[in-house]
């Protein structure tokens, strides 16, 4: 069975993270791309000859019988409505992060998918970053011992602020760096160290945008680990991507997984070297007296879609990302905003 797919939205998410991987994976056919922007529509036609470009979801629902899966890569404030429409149309759904703008919306979508008997999952692609895959293996194997402190960052140098909807969306609309990058960092922390008992947050707006652009969240996990999660658009110089301290040793790595930059630069899924770090950006593991370099695993965003195809085909009962995980992340984002507003 080939999964007939429509990608809704052809901004960064649709153009870089979704359409290329759907098109590359033989389990899928990329049949529709939806965008109301004529320049992006023309780019979609040129990049994927034979694809049908439609202006809006309403035009797609008229052809719902021709589609098995929709991938939603639109601004966060639209996620819940479009996902609900797709489920009502009888198709499986991938929603880009953040899943929704509130945890209540997320829970309602999960119930809607259950009633419709359709798959619903959330695109948390950073679970397939090579550095995260490597750290997860080391933690699971006990190589670092008991992890006391997990420091994780996504930092940019964008003092001029965001562009497009990211510059104007309020927190209520899913705007701000905590919704944007924080949902990745929180998801990774919970995947590594489990449920959160308490949190502290510093949520700041330094620039001219509507929502936060320089924030920090500290999670106290029931396992005892503290996760310090930092996200900023004002980092003129970088700090480590991960700095993890355990009872037997530490893990430090600099620089982001290379997949996004490569894809933005024109690389395609399946290209040799995609997701492979240069040696100067390998991890350092161990202690001060006995450090050693570790080559990170190759990053693989295509792994999300490979696993989704198996779930749709019924060969596995597991979706690539449980939407309940995404609701848990939204609940923590909401708690962080409430904490910071006290």
C-alpha beads as a LAMMPS data file, in Angstrom:
LAMMPS data file: protein, C-alpha beads

342 atoms
341 bonds

1 atom types
1 bond types

-500.0 500.0 xlo xhi
-500.0 500.0 ylo yhi
-500.0 500.0 zlo zhi

Masses

1 110.0

Atoms # bond

1 1 1 0.000 0.000 0.000
2 1 1 1.299 3.425 -0.967
3 1 1 0.297 6.160 1.470
4 1 1 -1.240 8.963 -0.582
5 1 1 -0.131 12.154 1.125
6 1 1 -0.950 15.852 1.214
7 1 1 1.401 18.380 2.825
8 1 1 -0.473 21.409 4.142
9 1 1 1.782 24.457 4.247
10 1 1 4.946 25.039 2.222
11 1 1 6.950 27.312 4.459
12 1 1 10.018 26.037 6.296
13 1 1 8.251 23.009 7.780
14 1 1 6.612 21.771 4.606
15 1 1 9.458 22.668 2.269
16 1 1 12.389 21.389 4.359
17 1 1 11.133 18.828 6.886
18 1 1 8.122 17.149 5.295
19 1 1 7.771 17.192 1.513
20 1 1 11.353 15.983 0.821
21 1 1 11.022 12.968 3.122
22 1 1 7.541 12.002 1.935
23 1 1 8.734 12.252 -1.676
24 1 1 11.867 10.197 -0.982
25 1 1 10.213 7.306 0.900
26 1 1 8.760 4.677 -1.433
27 1 1 6.038 3.919 1.110
28 1 1 4.460 7.292 0.265
29 1 1 3.329 9.286 -2.722
30 1 1 3.386 13.074 -2.498
31 1 1 0.113 13.933 -4.244
32 1 1 -0.887 17.349 -2.924
33 1 1 0.826 20.444 -1.539
34 1 1 -1.351 23.187 -0.087
35 1 1 -0.286 26.814 0.021
36 1 1 -2.054 30.097 -0.596
37 1 1 1.236 31.809 -1.464
38 1 1 1.685 31.859 -5.241
39 1 1 5.487 32.098 -5.060
40 1 1 5.619 29.018 -2.846
41 1 1 3.065 27.279 -5.056
42 1 1 5.319 27.768 -8.060
43 1 1 8.312 26.473 -6.088
44 1 1 6.288 23.388 -5.136
45 1 1 5.410 22.706 -8.791
46 1 1 9.034 23.089 -9.860
47 1 1 10.380 20.933 -7.022
48 1 1 7.787 18.167 -7.396
49 1 1 6.531 17.893 -10.985
50 1 1 3.199 16.133 -11.086
51 1 1 2.095 17.221 -7.630
52 1 1 -1.259 18.971 -7.420
53 1 1 -1.042 22.339 -5.677
54 1 1 -4.196 23.529 -3.915
55 1 1 -4.822 26.890 -2.228
56 1 1 -6.396 25.771 1.054
57 1 1 -7.618 22.772 3.079
58 1 1 -11.226 23.243 1.943
59 1 1 -10.149 22.346 -1.589
60 1 1 -8.469 19.197 -0.289
61 1 1 -11.435 17.931 1.717
62 1 1 -13.403 17.802 -1.534
63 1 1 -10.864 15.162 -2.632
64 1 1 -10.518 13.414 0.717
65 1 1 -11.146 10.001 -0.859
66 1 1 -7.876 10.452 -2.784
67 1 1 -5.762 10.999 0.343
68 1 1 -4.651 8.678 3.167
69 1 1 -2.482 11.091 5.173
70 1 1 -2.223 14.824 5.711
71 1 1 0.856 16.512 7.153
72 1 1 0.144 19.851 8.823
73 1 1 3.023 22.322 8.649
74 1 1 1.107 25.561 9.117
75 1 1 1.396 28.131 11.965
76 1 1 0.512 26.679 15.393
77 1 1 -2.741 28.589 15.831
78 1 1 -4.193 26.657 12.860
79 1 1 -3.071 23.162 13.907
80 1 1 -6.067 22.079 15.971
81 1 1 -8.721 23.201 13.476
82 1 1 -7.022 21.666 10.439
83 1 1 -6.253 18.423 12.276
84 1 1 -9.882 18.141 13.395
85 1 1 -11.078 18.702 9.829
86 1 1 -8.681 16.055 8.534
87 1 1 -9.798 13.477 11.086
88 1 1 -13.432 14.222 10.269
89 1 1 -12.546 13.670 6.591
90 1 1 -11.283 10.191 7.509
91 1 1 -7.533 10.580 6.963
92 1 1 -4.486 9.959 9.136
93 1 1 -2.750 13.063 10.482
94 1 1 0.764 14.294 11.242
95 1 1 0.866 17.618 13.091
96 1 1 4.086 19.604 13.274
97 1 1 5.154 20.753 16.709
98 1 1 3.796 22.412 18.742
99 1 1 0.924 19.939 18.578
100 1 1 -1.617 22.641 19.442
101 1 1 -1.706 25.912 21.337
102 1 1 -3.172 24.322 24.492
103 1 1 -3.047 20.907 26.108
104 1 1 -6.868 20.907 26.117
105 1 1 -6.879 21.156 22.327
106 1 1 -4.375 18.313 22.154
107 1 1 -6.440 16.008 24.333
108 1 1 -9.548 16.772 22.252
109 1 1 -7.696 15.828 19.061
110 1 1 -6.553 12.533 20.570
111 1 1 -10.142 11.678 21.465
112 1 1 -11.293 12.722 17.990
113 1 1 -8.710 10.434 16.379
114 1 1 -9.805 7.561 18.619
115 1 1 -13.408 8.011 17.583
116 1 1 -12.441 8.280 13.900
117 1 1 -10.193 5.222 14.077
118 1 1 -7.332 7.151 12.472
119 1 1 -3.659 7.584 13.323
120 1 1 -2.624 10.885 14.878
121 1 1 1.010 11.689 15.563
122 1 1 3.233 14.722 16.141
123 1 1 6.404 15.603 14.250
124 1 1 9.045 15.759 16.981
125 1 1 11.902 15.316 14.532
126 1 1 14.588 16.179 17.085
127 1 1 14.173 12.673 18.526
128 1 1 16.058 11.666 15.363
129 1 1 18.978 14.086 15.843
130 1 1 22.202 12.125 15.874
131 1 1 23.471 13.723 19.093
132 1 1 20.238 12.889 20.916
133 1 1 20.227 9.295 19.622
134 1 1 23.812 8.908 20.859
135 1 1 23.125 10.416 24.275
136 1 1 20.019 8.281 24.697
137 1 1 22.044 5.122 24.080
138 1 1 24.760 6.184 26.544
139 1 1 22.214 7.020 29.262
140 1 1 20.328 3.757 28.747
141 1 1 23.556 1.772 28.903
142 1 1 24.599 3.477 32.159
143 1 1 27.795 4.844 30.619
144 1 1 27.398 8.156 32.468
145 1 1 26.150 6.599 35.702
146 1 1 23.376 8.409 37.530
147 1 1 22.711 11.623 35.610
148 1 1 22.509 14.588 37.957
149 1 1 22.312 17.456 35.477
150 1 1 21.135 17.643 31.857
151 1 1 21.870 20.938 30.128
152 1 1 20.349 21.367 26.669
153 1 1 20.263 24.402 24.387
154 1 1 18.828 25.696 21.166
155 1 1 20.308 29.137 20.613
156 1 1 20.335 31.482 17.634
157 1 1 21.699 34.946 16.955
158 1 1 18.618 36.826 15.768
159 1 1 18.540 40.126 17.676
160 1 1 16.392 41.610 14.900
161 1 1 13.616 39.163 15.806
162 1 1 11.675 36.622 13.800
163 1 1 9.989 36.855 10.427
164 1 1 6.456 36.208 9.256
165 1 1 4.044 34.715 11.784
166 1 1 6.883 34.049 14.239
167 1 1 7.321 37.796 14.658
168 1 1 3.656 38.503 15.303
169 1 1 2.129 35.429 16.977
170 1 1 1.234 35.841 20.629
171 1 1 1.642 33.142 23.250
172 1 1 -2.085 32.415 22.949
173 1 1 -1.442 31.699 19.251
174 1 1 1.470 29.369 19.979
175 1 1 4.064 32.078 19.467
176 1 1 7.361 32.513 21.249
177 1 1 10.555 30.547 21.575
178 1 1 9.206 28.348 24.382
179 1 1 6.508 26.986 22.059
180 1 1 8.877 26.895 19.081
181 1 1 12.169 25.474 20.361
182 1 1 11.152 24.667 23.924
183 1 1 8.785 21.922 22.798
184 1 1 11.785 20.110 21.291
185 1 1 13.953 20.553 24.379
186 1 1 11.231 19.535 26.821
187 1 1 10.302 16.490 24.733
188 1 1 13.911 15.303 24.648
189 1 1 14.336 15.810 28.404
190 1 1 11.199 13.831 29.242
191 1 1 12.177 11.072 26.826
192 1 1 15.552 10.767 28.529
193 1 1 14.659 11.181 32.194
194 1 1 10.945 10.619 32.600
195 1 1 8.087 12.427 34.338
196 1 1 8.508 15.908 35.782
197 1 1 7.641 16.647 39.405
198 1 1 8.353 20.372 39.442
199 1 1 9.653 23.195 37.264
200 1 1 11.073 26.690 37.342
201 1 1 10.968 29.074 34.398
202 1 1 12.334 32.420 33.272
203 1 1 10.411 33.523 30.175
204 1 1 11.634 36.806 28.687
205 1 1 10.852 39.002 25.695
206 1 1 13.912 41.053 24.810
207 1 1 13.166 42.046 21.232
208 1 1 10.225 43.623 19.449
209 1 1 8.229 40.431 18.834
210 1 1 4.958 39.671 20.588
211 1 1 6.205 36.663 22.552
212 1 1 9.249 35.352 24.415
213 1 1 12.577 35.070 22.636
214 1 1 15.054 34.322 25.451
215 1 1 13.849 31.743 27.965
216 1 1 14.967 29.018 30.349
217 1 1 13.088 26.146 31.950
218 1 1 14.402 23.907 34.742
219 1 1 12.687 20.545 35.202
220 1 1 12.976 18.359 38.290
221 1 1 12.321 14.810 37.158
222 1 1 10.962 12.135 39.457
223 1 1 14.155 10.205 38.629
224 1 1 16.181 12.914 40.401
225 1 1 17.742 14.460 37.301
226 1 1 17.581 18.231 36.814
227 1 1 17.097 19.364 33.203
228 1 1 18.188 22.924 32.436
229 1 1 16.719 23.884 29.071
230 1 1 17.845 27.118 27.439
231 1 1 16.413 28.658 24.278
232 1 1 17.456 32.054 22.962
233 1 1 17.491 34.255 19.896
234 1 1 20.228 36.405 21.435
235 1 1 23.208 34.038 21.554
236 1 1 25.996 35.912 19.753
237 1 1 28.389 33.070 20.644
238 1 1 27.451 29.413 21.151
239 1 1 27.442 27.280 24.283
240 1 1 27.374 23.453 24.237
241 1 1 24.340 21.844 22.617
242 1 1 24.359 19.204 25.380
243 1 1 26.344 19.217 28.626
244 1 1 25.395 16.200 30.744
245 1 1 26.894 15.400 34.147
246 1 1 26.655 11.937 35.647
247 1 1 28.186 10.028 38.548
248 1 1 30.582 8.138 36.238
249 1 1 31.291 10.735 33.603
250 1 1 30.015 13.553 31.425
251 1 1 28.855 14.065 27.834
252 1 1 29.462 17.315 25.972
253 1 1 28.786 18.159 22.354
254 1 1 28.834 21.458 20.461
255 1 1 26.833 22.512 17.436
256 1 1 23.449 21.446 16.113
257 1 1 22.674 18.246 14.285
258 1 1 23.643 19.055 10.664
259 1 1 20.470 17.828 8.960
260 1 1 18.500 21.085 9.002
261 1 1 21.304 23.252 7.616
262 1 1 22.049 20.688 4.918
263 1 1 18.399 20.423 3.877
264 1 1 18.035 24.192 3.806
265 1 1 21.119 24.308 1.605
266 1 1 19.606 21.974 -0.964
267 1 1 20.585 18.508 0.283
268 1 1 18.068 15.722 -0.257
269 1 1 17.097 12.708 1.852
270 1 1 19.328 9.816 0.850
271 1 1 22.305 12.034 0.026
272 1 1 25.632 10.644 1.175
273 1 1 26.696 12.312 4.386
274 1 1 23.320 13.783 5.335
275 1 1 23.094 13.705 9.135
276 1 1 26.807 12.919 9.618
277 1 1 28.788 15.312 11.823
278 1 1 32.241 16.549 10.961
279 1 1 34.898 15.125 13.280
280 1 1 35.520 18.461 14.997
281 1 1 31.915 18.307 16.252
282 1 1 32.071 14.831 17.746
283 1 1 31.086 14.405 21.385
284 1 1 33.470 14.291 24.324
285 1 1 32.663 11.632 26.935
286 1 1 34.342 10.711 30.202
287 1 1 36.050 12.637 33.003
288 1 1 38.646 15.392 33.181
289 1 1 41.404 12.853 33.522
290 1 1 40.091 10.413 30.912
291 1 1 38.088 12.127 28.188
292 1 1 37.567 10.430 24.846
293 1 1 35.885 11.403 21.580
294 1 1 32.733 9.660 20.436
295 1 1 31.376 9.833 16.908
296 1 1 27.638 10.571 17.153
297 1 1 25.167 8.399 15.373
298 1 1 23.965 9.609 12.019
299 1 1 20.869 11.773 12.328
300 1 1 17.839 10.452 10.476
301 1 1 14.675 12.539 10.165
302 1 1 13.453 10.026 7.623
303 1 1 13.141 7.564 10.497
304 1 1 9.961 9.338 11.571
305 1 1 8.265 8.633 8.263
306 1 1 9.596 5.077 8.035
307 1 1 8.049 4.268 11.398
308 1 1 4.801 6.029 10.496
309 1 1 4.471 3.955 7.321
310 1 1 4.751 0.792 9.416
311 1 1 2.036 2.045 11.777
312 1 1 -0.303 2.892 8.908
313 1 1 0.331 -0.491 7.287
314 1 1 -0.419 -2.199 10.594
315 1 1 2.970 -3.902 10.863
316 1 1 3.586 -2.127 14.171
317 1 1 1.183 -0.782 16.749
318 1 1 3.386 2.178 17.612
319 1 1 3.236 5.599 15.989
320 1 1 6.590 7.417 15.789
321 1 1 5.492 9.936 18.449
322 1 1 2.627 9.250 20.844
323 1 1 0.402 12.362 20.813
324 1 1 -0.032 11.931 24.571
325 1 1 3.687 12.747 24.843
326 1 1 3.010 15.989 22.976
327 1 1 0.164 16.843 25.365
328 1 1 2.526 16.312 28.299
329 1 1 4.963 18.751 26.694
330 1 1 2.196 21.319 26.198
331 1 1 1.196 20.961 29.849
332 1 1 4.788 21.736 30.854
333 1 1 4.911 24.736 28.518
334 1 1 1.701 26.012 30.095
335 1 1 3.133 25.495 33.588
336 1 1 6.285 27.386 32.578
337 1 1 4.294 30.352 31.303
338 1 1 2.190 30.382 34.483
339 1 1 5.306 30.208 36.658
340 1 1 6.973 33.064 34.799
341 1 1 3.832 35.220 35.045
342 1 1 3.651 35.016 38.865

Bonds

1 1 1 2
2 1 2 3
3 1 3 4
4 1 4 5
5 1 5 6
6 1 6 7
7 1 7 8
8 1 8 9
9 1 9 10
10 1 10 11
11 1 11 12
12 1 12 13
13 1 13 14
14 1 14 15
15 1 15 16
16 1 16 17
17 1 17 18
18 1 18 19
19 1 19 20
20 1 20 21
21 1 21 22
22 1 22 23
23 1 23 24
24 1 24 25
25 1 25 26
26 1 26 27
27 1 27 28
28 1 28 29
29 1 29 30
30 1 30 31
31 1 31 32
32 1 32 33
33 1 33 34
34 1 34 35
35 1 35 36
36 1 36 37
37 1 37 38
38 1 38 39
39 1 39 40
40 1 40 41
41 1 41 42
42 1 42 43
43 1 43 44
44 1 44 45
45 1 45 46
46 1 46 47
47 1 47 48
48 1 48 49
49 1 49 50
50 1 50 51
51 1 51 52
52 1 52 53
53 1 53 54
54 1 54 55
55 1 55 56
56 1 56 57
57 1 57 58
58 1 58 59
59 1 59 60
60 1 60 61
61 1 61 62
62 1 62 63
63 1 63 64
64 1 64 65
65 1 65 66
66 1 66 67
67 1 67 68
68 1 68 69
69 1 69 70
70 1 70 71
71 1 71 72
72 1 72 73
73 1 73 74
74 1 74 75
75 1 75 76
76 1 76 77
77 1 77 78
78 1 78 79
79 1 79 80
80 1 80 81
81 1 81 82
82 1 82 83
83 1 83 84
84 1 84 85
85 1 85 86
86 1 86 87
87 1 87 88
88 1 88 89
89 1 89 90
90 1 90 91
91 1 91 92
92 1 92 93
93 1 93 94
94 1 94 95
95 1 95 96
96 1 96 97
97 1 97 98
98 1 98 99
99 1 99 100
100 1 100 101
101 1 101 102
102 1 102 103
103 1 103 104
104 1 104 105
105 1 105 106
106 1 106 107
107 1 107 108
108 1 108 109
109 1 109 110
110 1 110 111
111 1 111 112
112 1 112 113
113 1 113 114
114 1 114 115
115 1 115 116
116 1 116 117
117 1 117 118
118 1 118 119
119 1 119 120
120 1 120 121
121 1 121 122
122 1 122 123
123 1 123 124
124 1 124 125
125 1 125 126
126 1 126 127
127 1 127 128
128 1 128 129
129 1 129 130
130 1 130 131
131 1 131 132
132 1 132 133
133 1 133 134
134 1 134 135
135 1 135 136
136 1 136 137
137 1 137 138
138 1 138 139
139 1 139 140
140 1 140 141
141 1 141 142
142 1 142 143
143 1 143 144
144 1 144 145
145 1 145 146
146 1 146 147
147 1 147 148
148 1 148 149
149 1 149 150
150 1 150 151
151 1 151 152
152 1 152 153
153 1 153 154
154 1 154 155
155 1 155 156
156 1 156 157
157 1 157 158
158 1 158 159
159 1 159 160
160 1 160 161
161 1 161 162
162 1 162 163
163 1 163 164
164 1 164 165
165 1 165 166
166 1 166 167
167 1 167 168
168 1 168 169
169 1 169 170
170 1 170 171
171 1 171 172
172 1 172 173
173 1 173 174
174 1 174 175
175 1 175 176
176 1 176 177
177 1 177 178
178 1 178 179
179 1 179 180
180 1 180 181
181 1 181 182
182 1 182 183
183 1 183 184
184 1 184 185
185 1 185 186
186 1 186 187
187 1 187 188
188 1 188 189
189 1 189 190
190 1 190 191
191 1 191 192
192 1 192 193
193 1 193 194
194 1 194 195
195 1 195 196
196 1 196 197
197 1 197 198
198 1 198 199
199 1 199 200
200 1 200 201
201 1 201 202
202 1 202 203
203 1 203 204
204 1 204 205
205 1 205 206
206 1 206 207
207 1 207 208
208 1 208 209
209 1 209 210
210 1 210 211
211 1 211 212
212 1 212 213
213 1 213 214
214 1 214 215
215 1 215 216
216 1 216 217
217 1 217 218
218 1 218 219
219 1 219 220
220 1 220 221
221 1 221 222
222 1 222 223
223 1 223 224
224 1 224 225
225 1 225 226
226 1 226 227
227 1 227 228
228 1 228 229
229 1 229 230
230 1 230 231
231 1 231 232
232 1 232 233
233 1 233 234
234 1 234 235
235 1 235 236
236 1 236 237
237 1 237 238
238 1 238 239
239 1 239 240
240 1 240 241
241 1 241 242
242 1 242 243
243 1 243 244
244 1 244 245
245 1 245 246
246 1 246 247
247 1 247 248
248 1 248 249
249 1 249 250
250 1 250 251
251 1 251 252
252 1 252 253
253 1 253 254
254 1 254 255
255 1 255 256
256 1 256 257
257 1 257 258
258 1 258 259
259 1 259 260
260 1 260 261
261 1 261 262
262 1 262 263
263 1 263 264
264 1 264 265
265 1 265 266
266 1 266 267
267 1 267 268
268 1 268 269
269 1 269 270
270 1 270 271
271 1 271 272
272 1 272 273
273 1 273 274
274 1 274 275
275 1 275 276
276 1 276 277
277 1 277 278
278 1 278 279
279 1 279 280
280 1 280 281
281 1 281 282
282 1 282 283
283 1 283 284
284 1 284 285
285 1 285 286
286 1 286 287
287 1 287 288
288 1 288 289
289 1 289 290
290 1 290 291
291 1 291 292
292 1 292 293
293 1 293 294
294 1 294 295
295 1 295 296
296 1 296 297
297 1 297 298
298 1 298 299
299 1 299 300
300 1 300 301
301 1 301 302
302 1 302 303
303 1 303 304
304 1 304 305
305 1 305 306
306 1 306 307
307 1 307 308
308 1 308 309
309 1 309 310
310 1 310 311
311 1 311 312
312 1 312 313
313 1 313 314
314 1 314 315
315 1 315 316
316 1 316 317
317 1 317 318
318 1 318 319
319 1 319 320
320 1 320 321
321 1 321 322
322 1 322 323
323 1 323 324
324 1 324 325
325 1 325 326
326 1 326 327
327 1 327 328
328 1 328 329
329 1 329 330
330 1 330 331
331 1 331 332
332 1 332 333
333 1 333 334
334 1 334 335
335 1 335 336
336 1 336 337
337 1 337 338
338 1 338 339
339 1 339 340
340 1 340 341
341 1 341 342
